[in-house]
Amino acid sequence: MHGITDLAATLERAGDRISTVGRLVSRYGLVVVLAWIGAGKYVKMDSRTLVEHSPLLSWVYDIFSYKMFADVLGTVEIVAAVLIAVYPLWPRVSAIGSAVAVLLFLGTLSFLFTTPGVIYSVVNGLPVLSGQPGQFLLKDLVLIGVAIWTLGESLRSARARRADYASAMSRSSQSRA
């Protein structure tokens, strides 16, 4: 029993480091996912059916070709990824990328409700999602959570930096007086 207690104490002491690793994996995992999916839009646009059935987005094909919309969407995803990645240097800029990611994932999650074939069947009153597109779309629930978290962390960091800067400027002006 003593070994379990020691292990628990060791893990508790490592909690801050584990949380730091989790934050880094979450932020930069989101960056990789957005950039990879965005780059994929230049090669293959696999969301045509999703967009065509969306009341929010179906109009885009009246204006843009499938290829042009895929390129624009891919570019937006890559730009959001880059903006999220610059968090250590520019948290305000990173917040913009996170906000864009939240909007992208809101759009994708809306496809769960508008795309035919999302629900494969209903078993005992529980909808069973299809592999494509249902389970494919469901992962965005986690991704939007990470995007919301990175948005909050970026805004909090930007506010703290602004407060530190204002404090330093105040001290500087007082020392000259």
N, C-alpha and C positions, 0 to 999 in steps of 0.2 A: 504493500500500500504506500510505503514511503517513496518508492520510485515514481509512482503516478503523481504524487504531490510535488515532487521535484520537477517532473516534466511539466506539470501545469504551471508552476512558478516560472520556469524558464520561458515557456510560451508567453506568459503574461508580460514578462520583461521585454520580449521581442515584439510585442503588439504594435508599438509605434513603427518599427522597421517594416513589419509585415504590412501595415496600413500604407506606408510610403510606397512599397513595391506595388500594392494593389492600385494605388492612385496612378502610378506611372504606367502600369499595364493597361488600366482603363483608358487613360487619356490617349496614349500612343497606340493602343489597340484600335481605338476609334479612328485615329488618324490613318492607320494602315487600311482598315476596312473601307473608309470613305474613299481614300485614294485608289485602292484596288478596284472597287466597284465603279468609280468614276472613269478610270482608265479602260475598264471593260466596256464602257458605253461606246468607245471609239471602235471597238472590234465587233461587238455584238450587242444589239439593243434587244434585250429579252423581255422588256416590260410593255411591249406594244399592246397586248391584250389587256393588261392592267389599266393602262392609260385610256384606252378606247372605251372602257366600261365605267370610268370614273366621272361622276357628275361635276367634279371640281376641275378635271384636266382634259376631258375629251375634246374640248374646243381647240386645243393646241395643234391638232392635226389639220384643222381648217386653215391654219396660218403657216405652220412649219411642216417640212417633210419629216418623215420618220428619222432619217439620218441627221438632219439639222437639230431636231429636238434632242436626239440622243447625244450629239456633240455638246449642245448647250448644257444639258443636265450633267453630263460627265465633267464638263469644265467647272460647273458650280460645285460638284462634289469634291473635285481635286482642290479647288481654291479653299473650300471650307476646311479640308484636311490640313492644308498648309497653314491657314490662319490659326487653327486649334494648336498646331505644333509649336507656334512661336510664343506660347504662354510664358516661358521663363524670361523672355526678353520684353514682350509687350502684352501684358494680360488683357488690356482693353481690346486690342486687335484680336486676340484669341477669343474674347467674348463674342465678337461679331461672327467668327467662324462657328462657334458653338450654337449661336442663335440660328444661323443658316442651317446647321445640321438638324436642329429641333424641327424647323419647318419642313425640311426634306423628309424626316421620319414621320411627321404628322401626315404628310401626303401619302407616304407609303403605307402607313397603318390604315388610312382610309380605304385602301384597296381591299382590306379584309372584309369590308361591308358591301363593296360594290362589284367585286369580281366574281363571275360565275365559276363554280368548281372549287371554291375555297373550302366548303364543307363537303367532305366525302360522304358521310352518313351521320345518322343520329342513333346513338346506342344508349338506352335507358335515359333518354332525355338530354344526354350530353353530346354536343356536336363534335364529331371527329374530323379534324382538319386533314385535308389532302396533303401529300408531300409537296406537290407543286400545284398551286401557288400558296396553299394555306400555311404549312409549316415554314416555308421560305419567308413569308411575310411576318410571321409571328416573332421571329428573332428581332425585328425592329422595335418591339416593345422594350427589350433590354437596351438596345442601342439608343433609343430616345432617352431612357433613364440616364445613361452615361453622358449624353449630350447635355441634358439639363444640369447634371452635376458639374460638368466642365464649365458650363455657362456660369453657374453660381460661384464656383471656385475662382474663375477669372475675374468676375465682377468684384468679389471680396478682395482679391489681391490688388486689383486696380485701385479700389477705395483705400486700402491700407497704404499703398505707395503714394497716393495723392496726399494722404494725411501726413505721412513721413516727410514728404517734400515741403508741405506747408509749415510743418513744425521746424524743419531745418531753415527755411527762409525766415521764419519769425525769429529764431535764435540769432541768425546772421544779422538781421536788421537791428536787433537789440544790442548786439556786441559792438556795432558801429556807432550807436548813439551815446 
